[in-house]
Amino acid sequence: MDLAIRGKSGLICAASRGLGRGCAVALAREGVAVTIVARGSEALERTAQELRRETGIAVTTVAADITTPEGRSAALEACPNPDILVNNAGGPPPGDFRTWDRSTWIAALDANMLTPIELIKATVDGMIARGFGRIVNITSSAVKAPIDVLGLSNGARSGLTGFVAGIARKTVRHGVTINNLLPGSFDTDRLRGTVRAQAAAKGVDFETELETRRNSIPAGRLGLPEEFGAVCAFLCSTYGAYITGQNILVDGGAYPGTF
């Protein structure tokens, strides 16, 4: 299926690996010229080379921390007028809220709420002027079903969700949609790191704990970043024009609710 976005430009955050990379791959395959941002230059350049080799599409790299003003400036200098924006940043660490001070909370809010809002603010008016824009925020399934040890993520990402719910109803009339993608358990470096920590805490081996995680998912497996990226690409497509302000779970059926 041709998603009819060939020739568009996209700014993809935290895109050197994991879910951000999955989104960048899917968009590049659809002919979108992508600017990919990540902190680690080595993995970033490796991803860019693979994308160029596979798709022949122009890929620009920005090695920067998107959660800082300097990082956002560098990204926007490289891609000042994106048609597509995919907001993404690593989640804050798990823990007990009793141990978190104000600076811990501010760091979580900066990364997972305020950074996406700043990037939306910097790009949305240009999208409106051009009559086309797609903004996708990668959040978490914890927005729908909070996880007790992820209080920082629960709070910050829920704040972003509330903000998007308001603005997305104002921009869609001008051809600009804003949606949130809520991943469950995907086979990424981050998830494997979390599972290793859980295995160590329980005194079991990594593979045993990973199998426990797989068995807890109705699909019986972890998701693949490529699957997540394909959903993102559809939301960014011409055919996604009637979808806005939504929180779309991609979790293999893990969320047990009706709504």
Secondary structure as GFF3:
##gff-version 3
##sequence-region A 1 259
A	DSSP	beta_strand	9	12	.	.	.	ID=ss1
A	DSSP	alpha_helix	18	29	.	.	.	ID=ss2
A	DSSP	beta_strand	33	38	.	.	.	ID=ss3
A	DSSP	alpha_helix	41	55	.	.	.	ID=ss4
A	DSSP	beta_strand	59	63	.	.	.	ID=ss5
A	DSSP	alpha_helix	69	78	.	.	.	ID=ss6
A	DSSP	beta_strand	84	87	.	.	.	ID=ss7
A	DSSP	three_ten_helix	97	99	.	.	.	ID=ss8
A	DSSP	alpha_helix	102	109	.	.	.	ID=ss9
A	DSSP	pi_helix	110	114	.	.	.	ID=ss10
A	DSSP	alpha_helix	115	130	.	.	.	ID=ss11
A	DSSP	beta_strand	133	138	.	.	.	ID=ss12
A	DSSP	three_ten_helix	141	143	.	.	.	ID=ss13
A	DSSP	three_ten_helix	148	150	.	.	.	ID=ss14
A	DSSP	alpha_helix	151	171	.	.	.	ID=ss15
A	DSSP	three_ten_helix	172	174	.	.	.	ID=ss16
A	DSSP	beta_strand	176	183	.	.	.	ID=ss17
A	DSSP	alpha_helix	189	202	.	.	.	ID=ss18
A	DSSP	alpha_helix	206	215	.	.	.	ID=ss19
A	DSSP	alpha_helix	225	235	.	.	.	ID=ss20
A	DSSP	three_ten_helix	238	240	.	.	.	ID=ss21
A	DSSP	beta_strand	247	250	.	.	.	ID=ss22
###
